Amino acid sequence: MQFGIMSVSDITRDPVSGYTPSEAERIDAIVKIAVHAEEVGLDVFAVGEHHNPPFFSSSPTTLLSHIGALTERLVLTTSTTLITTNDPVRLAEEYAMLQHLTKGRMDLMLGRGNTAPVYPWFGQDIRQGLPLALENYNLLHRLWREDVVDFEGQFRTALQGFTSTPRPLDDVPPFVWHGSIRTPEIAEQAAFYGNGYFANNIFWPKEHYKRLIRFYRQRFEHYGHGTQKQAVVGLGGQAFIAKNSQDAHDQFRPYFNEAPVYGHGPTMEDFEEMTPLSVGSPQEVIDKTLTFREAFGDYQRQLFLVDHAGLPLKMVLEQLDLMGEHVVPVLREELDKLRDPESPSNPPSHADLVQAKYGDAEPRQPRPNANRGDNVTGGSPYQDSESSVGSYPTL
């Protein structure tokens, strides 16, 4: 099973020191955090996408490609890629390039985000958010799988004979997660394509997540991608760890009390009782995380939020040390023992997807024909195109 961390990329005042880091400091810090996640034995680093203060991650592919150059095995992903306000053509290009640069060590999670004003900033209407999300991914799915795409939809100009470049690494698209906290149509789309479904799992009621995950599993099986147990599920969570429970609560309390998301609301203890938030000793965090499987069944990826609410870099790195040494090894062992043999232990890697497509054959490596200076000729621009696709026009 994969364990990792996710960041929403917030820049928040430290309520203990009173210091607010600059954008430059937080960008530098998140790189250190990601690199240290690999050093302590975690599997995944995820970052969100925001286009407004107080967040810094407006260009996740740029950030993740830099982290990819500094790491060797860490899977790099997004905790949200905005499928509504990004052009699917640009997403196809950006993430295919990231896939090449990381040698397949990436995937991405699509979502609609939680910042309403982002829609008009990018020329969209929030009232069309759901159909926009569905249409945009339908196009993105095709752009990664068809050398030449003709498309006409409701929300963007038509495409005629369009080729997205570069083609995905080994001509195998990245694995995609669909993230949603409330919308069955998104779970349906994930199941239709055989993609992964990620439940944020930061706020409960857990009964709501249970319904969505159950629905996704049922529809995954309905569309013939495997049994319900073989569906690919990821969960979020929040944790703050110290050697003992009292220290954890004492250290995290001022950050919880002033956190923009849940500060000045329920007490930390009530919030722990009502939501997946885990504050305590390593064993307490382990015990709380094991309840996720009891609620949702076997799953393949667990991401923890650990760098939010103004926590200073030193404290975040200490959290990673405790997580890597005392929490994740135990969770791996316990969840592996509990896992149904029919349920996969990990999401599909790039190597898994290549094997599924090609078996023992060599993967396709698209090689363009002579450059015409455009990619809207209508015929396939690649040397190995099937004759049924049509020949590349001569000059």
C-alpha positions in Angstrom: 0.0 0.0 0.0 1.2 3.5 -0.7 1.6 6.1 2.0 2.4 9.7 1.4 1.7 13.4 2.2 -0.4 16.0 0.5 -0.2 19.7 0.7 -2.8 22.4 -0.1 0.1 24.9 -0.4 -1.3 27.3 2.1 0.8 30.2 3.4 -0.5 30.7 7.0 0.7 32.8 9.9 2.4 30.7 12.6 0.3 31.5 15.6 3.1 30.7 18.1 5.8 32.9 16.6 3.6 35.3 14.8 5.7 34.9 11.7 4.1 34.6 8.2 6.5 33.1 5.7 6.9 34.6 2.2 5.9 32.8 -0.9 9.6 32.2 -1.6 10.1 30.6 1.8 7.1 28.3 1.4 8.1 27.2 -2.1 11.6 26.4 -0.8 10.1 24.6 2.2 7.7 22.4 0.2 10.6 21.1 -1.9 12.5 20.2 1.3 9.4 18.5 2.6 8.9 16.4 -0.5 12.5 15.4 -0.6 12.4 14.4 3.1 9.3 12.4 2.5 11.3 10.1 0.2 14.2 10.0 2.7 12.0 8.7 5.5 10.5 6.0 3.3 7.1 7.5 2.2 5.9 6.6 -1.3 3.9 9.7 -2.5 4.0 13.4 -2.5 0.9 15.4 -3.7 0.3 19.1 -4.1 -2.9 21.0 -4.9 -3.6 23.7 -7.4 -4.6 27.2 -6.4 -4.6 30.6 -8.2 -5.1 33.0 -5.3 -3.4 34.1 -2.1 -2.7 32.7 0.5 -1.6 29.7 -1.7 1.4 29.3 -3.8 0.9 26.2 -6.0 -0.4 27.8 -9.2 1.8 25.6 -11.4 1.9 22.0 -10.0 3.6 20.5 -13.0 6.6 22.9 -12.7 6.9 22.2 -9.0 6.6 18.4 -9.4 9.1 18.3 -12.2 11.6 20.1 -10.0 11.0 17.7 -7.1 11.2 14.8 -9.6 14.8 15.9 -10.5 15.7 15.8 -6.8 14.2 12.4 -5.9 14.5 8.9 -7.2 11.5 6.8 -6.3 8.8 9.2 -4.9 5.5 9.1 -6.8 4.6 12.7 -7.7 0.9 13.6 -8.0 -1.6 16.3 -7.4 -4.1 16.6 -4.6 -6.2 18.6 -7.1 -5.7 19.4 -10.8 -8.5 21.7 -11.8 -10.3 19.9 -14.6 -12.9 22.7 -14.8 -10.7 25.8 -15.4 -7.8 24.3 -17.1 -8.0 23.7 -20.9 -7.9 19.9 -21.4 -5.4 20.4 -24.3 -3.0 22.2 -21.9 -3.5 19.5 -19.3 -2.7 16.8 -21.8 0.5 18.5 -22.8 1.7 19.6 -19.3 1.2 16.2 -17.6 2.5 14.2 -20.5 5.7 16.3 -20.3 5.8 15.7 -16.5 5.4 12.0 -17.1 8.4 12.0 -19.5 10.6 14.0 -17.1 9.8 11.7 -14.2 10.1 8.5 -16.2 6.5 7.7 -15.4 6.9 8.4 -11.6 3.7 10.4 -11.5 -0.1 10.4 -11.7 -2.7 13.1 -11.2 -6.0 13.7 -9.3 -8.7 15.7 -11.0 -11.2 17.9 -9.1 -13.2 21.1 -9.2 -11.4 22.8 -6.4 -13.0 24.8 -3.6 -12.4 28.4 -4.7 -15.5 29.7 -6.5 -13.9 32.9 -8.0 -11.4 30.8 -10.0 -14.1 30.1 -12.6 -14.5 33.6 -14.0 -10.7 34.2 -13.7 -10.3 31.6 -16.4 -13.4 32.5 -18.3 -15.8 29.8 -17.0 -19.2 29.8 -15.3 -19.3 28.0 -11.9 -22.9 27.1 -12.5 -21.6 24.8 -15.3 -19.0 23.3 -13.0 -20.2 19.7 -13.1 -20.9 19.3 -16.9 -17.7 21.2 -17.5 -15.7 18.8 -15.4 -17.3 15.8 -17.1 -16.8 17.1 -20.7 -13.2 18.3 -20.0 -12.1 14.9 -18.8 -13.8 13.1 -21.6 -11.7 15.1 -24.0 -8.5 14.7 -21.9 -9.0 11.0 -21.9 -9.1 11.0 -25.7 -6.2 13.4 -26.2 -3.9 10.9 -24.4 -5.1 7.9 -26.4 -5.8 9.1 -29.9 -3.1 10.5 -32.2 -5.6 12.6 -34.0 -8.7 14.0 -32.3 -11.8 15.6 -33.7 -14.0 17.1 -31.0 -16.9 19.4 -30.6 -18.4 20.1 -27.2 -20.2 22.8 -25.2 -17.4 24.5 -23.4 -14.5 25.1 -25.8 -13.8 25.6 -29.5 -13.9 22.6 -31.7 -10.8 20.5 -32.5 -10.2 19.2 -36.0 -7.4 16.8 -36.7 -5.6 17.8 -33.5 -2.6 16.0 -32.1 -1.5 16.7 -28.5 2.3 16.6 -28.0 4.3 15.1 -26.6 2.5 11.8 -26.7 2.4 10.0 -23.3 5.5 8.1 -22.2 5.5 4.7 -24.0 2.2 5.8 -25.4 0.6 5.0 -22.1 -1.4 7.8 -20.4 -0.8 8.6 -16.7 -3.1 7.0 -14.2 -5.9 9.3 -13.2 -7.7 9.7 -9.9 -11.1 11.6 -9.7 -11.4 13.4 -6.4 -14.8 14.3 -5.0 -16.3 14.9 -1.6 -20.0 15.2 -2.6 -20.8 14.3 -6.2 -21.9 10.9 -7.4 -21.5 11.9 -11.1 -17.7 12.2 -10.5 -17.6 8.7 -8.9 -19.6 7.5 -11.9 -17.0 8.9 -14.4 -14.1 7.4 -12.5 -15.8 4.0 -12.6 -16.7 4.4 -16.3 -13.1 4.8 -17.3 -11.7 2.4 -14.7 -9.8 5.2 -13.1 -9.1 5.6 -9.4 -11.5 7.4 -6.9 -10.0 9.6 -4.1 -12.1 10.6 -1.1 -10.6 13.7 0.6 -11.6 12.2 4.0 -10.6 15.4 5.8 -14.1 16.2 7.0 -16.8 13.7 7.8 -19.6 12.5 8.2 -18.0 9.2 7.1 -21.4 7.9 6.1 -21.3 10.2 3.1 -17.9 9.0 1.9 -19.0 5.4 2.5 -22.0 5.9 0.1 -19.8 7.5 -2.6 -17.1 4.8 -2.4 -19.6 2.0 -2.4 -21.3 3.6 -5.4 -17.9 3.9 -7.2 -17.1 0.2 -6.5 -20.4 -1.0 -7.8 -20.1 1.0 -11.0 -16.5 0.0 -11.5 -17.7 -3.6 -11.5 -20.7 -2.7 -13.7 -18.4 -1.3 -16.4 -16.3 -4.5 -16.5 -13.1 -3.2 -15.0 -13.0 -5.9 -12.3 -14.8 -6.8 -9.1 -15.7 -4.2 -6.5 -12.8 -5.3 -4.4 -10.4 -4.6 -7.3 -11.5 -0.9 -7.6 -8.8 1.6 -6.8 -9.5 3.9 -3.9 -7.4 6.5 -2.1 -8.1 8.4 1.1 -6.9 11.6 2.7 -6.4 12.3 6.3 -4.7 14.7 8.8 -2.2 13.8 11.4 0.0 15.4 14.1 2.3 13.1 15.9 4.5 13.4 19.0 6.1 10.8 21.2 3.2 10.9 23.6 -0.4 12.1 23.3 -0.2 15.0 25.7 2.8 16.6 23.9 1.0 16.1 20.5 -2.1 18.0 21.8 -0.1 20.7 23.5 2.1 21.4 20.4 -0.7 21.3 17.8 -3.5 23.1 19.8 -2.4 26.7 18.9 -2.2 25.7 15.2 -5.6 24.0 15.3 -7.2 26.9 17.2 -6.1 29.4 14.6 -6.3 27.3 11.4 -8.3 29.1 8.7 -10.2 25.9 7.9 -11.5 24.8 11.3 -10.2 27.3 13.9 -12.6 29.0 16.2 -15.1 26.1 15.8 -15.3 22.8 17.7 -12.6 22.0 20.2 -9.7 19.9 18.9 -10.9 17.0 20.9 -14.4 17.2 19.5 -12.9 17.6 16.0 -10.8 14.4 16.5 -13.9 12.6 17.6 -16.0 13.8 14.6 -13.5 13.6 11.8 -10.4 11.7 10.6 -8.0 14.1 12.4 -5.4 12.1 14.3 -3.5 14.0 17.0 -1.4 11.9 19.4 1.3 9.2 19.8 2.3 7.0 16.9 0.1 4.2 18.2 -2.9 6.5 18.4 -2.4 7.7 14.8 -2.0 4.0 13.8 -5.2 3.0 15.5 -7.2 5.9 14.0 -5.9 5.2 10.5 -6.8 1.5 10.8 -10.5 2.6 11.3 -10.5 3.9 7.8 -10.3 0.4 6.4 -13.1 -0.7 8.7 -15.3 2.1 7.2 -14.3 2.0 3.5 -12.8 -1.4 2.9 -9.3 -2.2 1.4 -7.8 0.8 -0.3 -4.5 1.5 -2.1 -3.3 5.0 -1.2 -3.3 6.9 2.1 -2.2 10.6 2.0 -1.8 12.7 5.2 -2.0 16.5 5.4 0.9 17.6 7.6 2.2 21.0 6.5 -0.8 23.2 6.9 -2.1 25.8 9.4 1.2 27.7 9.8 3.3 24.7 11.1 7.0 25.7 10.8 9.3 23.7 8.5 11.2 22.1 11.4 8.1 20.8 12.9 6.8 19.4 9.6 10.1 17.6 9.0 9.9 16.1 12.6 6.4 14.9 11.7 7.8 13.1 8.7 10.5 11.5 10.8 8.0 10.1 13.3 5.7 9.0 10.5 8.4 7.2 8.5 9.9 5.5 11.6 7.0 4.7 13.8 3.7 4.9 11.9 3.9 3.9 8.3 5.9 0.6 8.8 3.3 -0.6 11.3 0.4 0.5 9.0 1.9 -1.3 6.1 2.2 -4.6 8.0 -1.2 -4.4 9.6 -3.1 -3.4 6.5 -1.2 -6.1 4.4 -2.3 -8.7 6.9 -5.9 -7.6 6.7 -6.1 -7.1 2.9 -8.4 -9.4 0.9 -6.3 -11.3 -1.6 -8.5 -10.0 -4.4 -7.8 -6.4 -3.6 -4.7 -4.8 -5.2 -2.2 -3.5 -2.7 -1.1 -0.5 -4.8 -2.5 1.7 -7.6 -1.2 0.8 -11.0 2.3 2.1 -11.7 3.5 3.2 -15.1 5.2 -0.2 -15.4 1.9 -1.9 -14.6 0.1 0.1 -17.3 2.8 -0.6 -19.8 2.6 -4.4 -19.1 -1.1 -4.3 -19.3 -1.0 -2.7 -22.8 1.9 -4.4 -24.4 2.7 -7.6 -22.4 6.2 -8.6 -23.4 6.3 -6.5 -26.5 8.3 -3.3 -26.8 6.2 -0.2 -26.0 5.4 2.1 -28.9 7.7 5.1 -29.2 5.9 7.7 -31.4 8.3 9.2 -34.0 6.9 12.1 -36.1 7.1 12.3 -39.8 8.8 15.3 -41.4 7.7 18.5 -39.7 5.0 20.5 -41.5 4.8 23.2 -38.9 1.3 22.3 -37.6 -0.6 19.5 -36.0 -4.0 20.0 -37.6 -3.5 18.2 -40.9 -6.1 15.6 -40.2 -3.8 12.6 -40.8 -1.6 11.1 -38.2 1.8 12.7 -38.0 3.6 9.6 -36.8 5.6 7.1 -38.8 4.0 4.0 -37.3 0.4 5.0 -38.0 -2.0 2.3 -39.0 -3.0 2.6 -42.7 -6.6 3.0 -41.6 -5.7 6.2 -39.9 -4.9 7.8 -43.2 -1.5 8.8 -44.7 0.3 11.9 -43.8 -0.3 14.5 -46.5 2.6 15.2 -48.9 3.9 18.6 -49.4 
